[in-house]
Amino acid sequence: MNRLLLLALLVWPALAAAQAPAPAANAKADLERGRQLATQVCAACHGADGNSAVPANPSIAGQHADYITVQLAHYKAGIRVNPIMQGIAQGMSADDMRAAALFYSQQKPKGLAARDASLAKLGQALWRGGDATSGIPACSGCHGPAGAGIPKNYPRVAGQYADYTYSQLKAFNAGQRGNDKDGKDANGRIMHTIARQMSDAQMKAVAEYAAGLR
C-alpha cells in the first residue's frame, strides 16, 4: 500500500498537467472576463470574491488557478459528478475556465477558526505526522504545513469550511469523486487511497484543523 501511494504521489504532477485544458493559441486568461463570470455565474454559490457564505459550498478565494481549471474540466468531462457544477462547466470554454480560475486565485481568503479545540488537536497530529499504524501519510506532505497546497498539484485547504472538507474526504473514502475508476483523476486516486485508511473521527479531525490554518 505504501509503495502504491508513493508511486501515485510521484506520477500525479505529470498526469495533472495532462488533464488541464490546453491553452488556446495566442490567448491568455482574461481577468476581466473572469470577474464577469464570477459575478454572473459563480457568485451565487462561491461568493463574488470566492469566500462562500454557505459551508456546503467551498470557498475558492486564493485557490490555485491551475487546480480550479482542472476541476472545472473534470466537471465538464463527467469525471467529477455534481449536477450544478456539471451544468455550469458545460457552458464554459477552456478560456472561460482559465479566466474564472485566474480571478478567484487572486482574491483574498477570509479564513476561519477551528470550533472544537480537542478535535483540532487530533487533526494537528495527523496533519503534521500522519498515522503510520494506519498507513496515513502526513497531510502536510502534499498540502503544506500551513495548508497552502502546491500549485498545479495539490489544492489549498487552509481556511476551508470543515463541513466541506469532511464531506470531500468521505467522498474520496467511498470512491464517489470520480477517483480511481478509470485512471483519469490522479489526485482522486491518491486521496482515495489515503481516505480509505482514515476513520470517520480522523476525517473530522483533519477537516477541523485545516479550517483554522492560515
N, C-alpha and C positions, 0 to 999 in steps of 0.2 A: 504493500500500500504506500509506504514512504517513498519507494523508488518511482512508483507511478505518479505520485504527487510532485516529486522533484522534476520529473520529465515534463509534466504538464506546465510547471512554472517556467521551465526553460524555453519551451516552444511557444508559449502564449503570445509574447510580443510580436513574433513574425506572423502568427495567424491573425492577430488583431489588426495588424496593418493591412492584411489581405482582405479583411472583411469590410473595411471602411470604404464608402463610395469613392470612386476615382475622381480626382479633381477635374473639373471641366476645363477645356482648353482656354488659355488666356483669361481665366476667371478667378476671382478671389471672393471669399465670403464677404458679403456686404453688410457692414454693421448696421446701417440704417434699415436695410431690409430685415435684418434680424430683430430690430426694435419694433418694426411694424408687425412682424409675425408674433412677437411676444405680446404686444398689445391686443391684437385682433384674434389670436388663436390660443395662445398658451396661458395667458394671464388668469383665466377663469379657474384653472387648477393649480398652477405653479406660482401665481403672483406675477405682477408686472416686472418686478425686479428679481424674480426667482426665489423669493422667500415665501413658501407656501403657508397659508393660514390654516390648513387642514392637515392633521397628522397622517391621514391616509394617502395624501399626495406628497411626493418628495419635494424638498427644497432643492433647487438646482443652481442657485446663485453660487458662483465660484467653482462650479463643476468643470472638469477639463473638457474643452471644446471637442477634442477627438473622441472622448468617451461618449458624450451626448450624441455626436454624429453617428457613431456606431450603433448606439441603442435605437435611434430613430430608424436606421437602416434595417435593424433586426425586426422592429415592429412592422415595417413595410414588407419585409420578406416573410413574415409569419414565424420567425424564429422565436420571438417573444410574443406572447398572446395576451392582449388586453383590448377589448372591443373599442374603447375610446381612443387609445393611443394608436391602434392599427388604423382606425378611420382617419385620424389626423395625418398620420405618416403617409397614407396612400395619396393624399393630396399634395404632398411636398416633393419637390425635386431635390436632387442631391445638393444643388446650390442653396436651396431653402434650408436644408438640414444644417449645412455648414454655417449659414448666416445666423440662424437661431442659436446654434451652439456657441458661436463666437460671442454673440450678445450676452447670453447668460453666463458665459465663462468670465466676463468682465464685470459682473455685478458682485456686490459685497454681501457675503453671508452674514446674517444677523446672529446666528449661533443660538444654542440652547444651553440648558443646565440639566445635569442628571437629577432625577427626582428621588431616587432611592439610593442612599449612601452605601448601604451594605451590599446591594446588588451591583452597584458601580465598582465596588472594591473587588468583587469576584471577577467582574468584567475586565478590570485593570490587569489582574494577574494573567488572564487568558490573552489579553491584548499584547502584553509585553513578553510573556514566556510560553504561551500555549499550554498544552496538556499532553506531555509525552506518553502517558499511560493510555490515552485515548487516540493518539495519533493526530492530535490537533496542533498545527503549527501556530506560532505567534502571529496574530493579525497584523502587527506592525511590520512584519516581513514584506508584505505587499502594499499595505495601506499607509505605512509610515508611522513613526512614533506619535505624531500629532493628528493622524487620520487624514493627511493631505493627499494621499494616494500618489500614483506615479502616472504622469501624462501618457496617454495612448493605451496604457496597460491596465491600470487599476484605479477605480474611482475614488474621489474624495468622499469620505463618510463622516468627517468631523461635523458636529452640529446638526446631524440629520435626526429627524424625529425617531425616537426609539421604537415607536409602534411600526413605522415603515421599515426600518432596518430589520426588526424582528420578523415582520411578515415576509420579507425577501429571503431571510435565512431559512424560514420554514418552507418557502417555495423551492429554494435550492435543495433542501433536505429531501423534499418529496419529488424532485425531478420535474417541477412544474414551471421552470423558467426557460423552456426550450433547450435545456442543457443536456449534454451527454447522450442525446438520442441519435444524432446523425453527424456529430463532429463539427457542426457549423459554428458553435459558440464555445470557444476555448475557455473563456473566462467562466462561463457557466459550468463547464466540465470540472475546472479546478474547484469552484465553490461547491459544486455538488459533492465532490469527493470529501471536502472538508466538513461541510454541514452534516453529512451523513454520520460523522463521528461525534456530533455535538448533541448534548441533551437539550431538552426544552429550556431548562434553567440556565444552561450555558449560553444559549442563543439570546435569551432575555438579558442576561448579564452583559454580554458584549454590546448589545444594542443600547443598553442604558449607559454604559461607559462612553461609547462613541458619541452619544448625544452631547456630552459635556466637553468634548475635545475642542480645542481652538487651533 
